[in-house]
């Protein structure tokens, strides 16, 4: 996915928001905005938004000296998600189609996004998504691919969302390798976050090495790229991973909620629609 003009002011808003979380020093926040603004004029529009996002958040780290400004926020989002976990398990167990319900639950967690300037209510979101129609619904292809797969590569998105991912990982019924970011960026899931969520009890956890708020293959480590290219099945969660992987030349199943107009337009759906999209299937 390319960068659109409307992505540029969003980058500035993210820089301001993250800068304020990292420091209360107005001079440093102003420096963040100045340097990100200067950088934006040179951003190639054919780059994915998450490639530019990697540069924005590196600038914030360099100026503020804070490596993981969202650390406490991530821990709180994991705690909140874990409080809902018994409810999630009950929902899946009483469902007539446990796999589909688990997919819906996993997509619900995608609302936990601190890169977006939006408030969310997890319990309310769960009530909506569990009944909501899919705008893109490649479920038959998903089931067919899963039936043929010996194992699954599952690319995580945000920290709190990883708790919801656990439900789907267990429903897949196959060995799963769960992929996290290479470094802390926004509220994206890292190795520490995935362990806190309990993912390590049901899946192998690896780092993609990506320094971006999404998966960009040329920025990932060789081990992950090899796994990605050779995995029986790849599940990709969230908008950032969709931005980075939507044009790859292999089968990938994207699970996400279209939380912004740009993503919705690229997918040719409406904002707030839920998506199960397979490419090259």
N, C-alpha and C positions, 0 to 999 in steps of 0.2 A: 504494500500500500504506500502511495506517495504522500508527501506532505501537502496539505491544502493551506490556502491563505488564512483560513480561520484557525489553523493550528498555531499560528505565530503569536497572536495575543494570548492564547491559552498557555503557551510557554512562559510568557511574562507573568501571568497570574500565578502559575505554579512556582516560579522563582520567588515571587513576593511571599507566597504562602509558606513555602519551605524555609525561606530566609527568616521569617518571623518565628517559625518553630525552632530554628537553630540558634537564634540569638535575639536579644532585645537591644542590640547596638545598632541604632539607626544609621550610623555612618557605614557600617558593614553591609546592612541591607541595601542602602543606596548604591554601594559599590557593586553588589550582586546585580541589581537592576541595570546599572550602567553597562556592566561588562556583558551580561546576557543580551541586552538590547543591541550592543555593538556586534555581538556574535551572530545575532539573528539575520542581519543584513547579508551575511555571507553563506547562509544555510542553503544548500541546493534543494530545490523543491522536489527533485526526484528521490531524495533520501526518505526513508520512513520516518514518521514522527518520533519513534523510539530511539533512532540513531541520534537525532537532535536532542532528545531528552537526556541521553547519556552525557552529552556535553554540558547541558544546563546544570545537571546535578553535580557533575564534577566541579563546575565553577562554584557552586554553593559550598561544597566541601572545602575547596581551596581557600576561599575567602573567609569562611566562618571557622574553619578548623574542626567542625563537627562532622564526624564520619557517618553517624546514623541518627539524624534528628528525629526520626519517627519511631525510635526504639520503644519508648514508653507507650506510645499510641498503638503500636503493633501488639505489645503484650496485653494491653487492655482489650483490643479487638479479639485476640485469641481467647481471652478469659470470657468475654461475652459470648462468643461462638460456642465455647465448650459448655456454657450454661444451658444452651439450647440442644446439646447433643442427644440427651435422652429423648427429647421430643422428636428429633430427626429420625432416630432409630425406630421409634414407634410408628412414625409415618410410613417408613419404608416397609416395615414388617406387616402392616395391615393392608398394604397396597396389593391390588390384583396384578400389577405389572411392576415388580420391584426394581428392575433395571431402569425403566423409564422414570419412576419416582425418584430414584437415586440421582439420575441426570438432572431432574428439576431441582432437587436439593442442592446439588453441586453448583448449578447456575445461580441459585439464590445467593450463595456466598460471594458472587462476583460483584454485588452491590457495594461491598466494603472497599471503597476506593478513595484514598485521600489525595490522589492526583486530580480528582474532580472536585469542583466547588459545589458539592451537593451534600445535603444531610440524608441520612438513611435510618430506617427502623427495621432491624432484622426480622423481628417476629411478624411485623406487618408485611414485609417483603415476601416472607415464606408463604403467608396466606394467599398472596397474589400469584406468585410464580407456580405454586402447586396446582393452580387451576387454569393458568394462562395458556392460550393457544400459542404454538410456535409459529414465528414468521417464516423460518426456514427449518424444515424437519426431515433430515436425512437419517431417520432412525432405522429404517430397514437396512440401509447400507452399513450403518454402525453395527447393528446386530450381526450382519453377515460377516463383516471384517473381524469382529470379536470372536465369532465361532471358529474362524480359521487361525486365529492368533495363538501362539504358545505363550506369549508375554506381551505386556503393554508398556510403552513409554508415555508417562503422564506429566506434562509440563505445567507446573503450578504457576499461580499468578500472585495473589496477595496473601498476607500472613493469616488474617482471620478466615479467609476463604478456605485455607488448607484444612480446617476442621470439617467443613462441608464436603471437601474432596474425599475425606476418609469414608464417608458413606458410599460414594460411588466406587472407590477403590475396592471396598469389600464386596460390592455387588457385581463387579466385573468377573470375579471368580477365576482370575488369572494372576500369575506373578507380575507385580508392577514395580517399575523403577520410577521414582518421583523426582522431578527436576526442580531445583531451586536456583535463584540468582547467584552470581559470583560474588557480589558485594551488596551491602545495604543500599537500597535506592527506593525512595518514597516508602510505601508500606508493603512492598513486594516481599515475598517469602524467601528467607535465607535458610541455611542449614539449621541455625539455632531456632528459628521460628518453627520450622517443620518438626523438629524434635519436641519443642514445647507443645505442639498440636497433637502429638502422639502418632504422627505419620510413620516414624521409625519402627513402630510395633507391627505394622502391616505391610510395609513396602521398603525397598532399598531407596535411600536418598542419595542423590548425586547433585553436584553443582554443574551448571552449564558453563560457568565462567563468564557469563554475560554481565557487563557492567551497565547495561541499559535497562529501562523499565519494560522490557520485552525481550524476546529471543531473536537475536540477529546472528545468523550462522557464522558470518565472517569474524564476529567478535567473541565467539564461543571457543572453548578448549577442544582439542582434537578428540579426546575421549567421548565427549558429548556428541560432536558432529558425526563420529563413526556410529554411535548408537542411534542417532536420529536417522541417518541414512539407511540403516539396516534393521531397524525395529519392525516387528510384525505389524504393530498398530501404534499410531501416535495420537494422543488426545492432547489438545492445546486449550488451556483455560484463559479467558479474559481478553480484553481489548488490546493490551500491549503485545501479547503473543500473536494475536491476529494481525496487527500492524506489521510485525516483523516476518511472519511466516506465510502470509496469504498468497504469495507468489511462488512458493517453493514447488519443485518438481517431484513431489511424492504425495501419497495419500496422507492427509491430516484431517482429523475431525475437530472442529472448533466449537467450544461451548462457551457462550457468553451472553451478557445482556448488553444491548446497544444503548450505552449510557450517554452518548453525545450525538449531535446531529451529523457530524462528519463521518463517524463510523456507520451510523444508520444509512446515510446516503451511499457510502461505499458498498454496503451490503444490499442496498436497494430495499430497505425495510424502514419502519418507523422507529423513532426514538422510544426507548424503553421496551422494545420487542425482545423476546428471548430467541436464541439461535442455537440450532444443532446443525452445523454446516460441514459437509465433507467436500474436500477438493481432490481432484485426480482419483476419484473412487472407482 
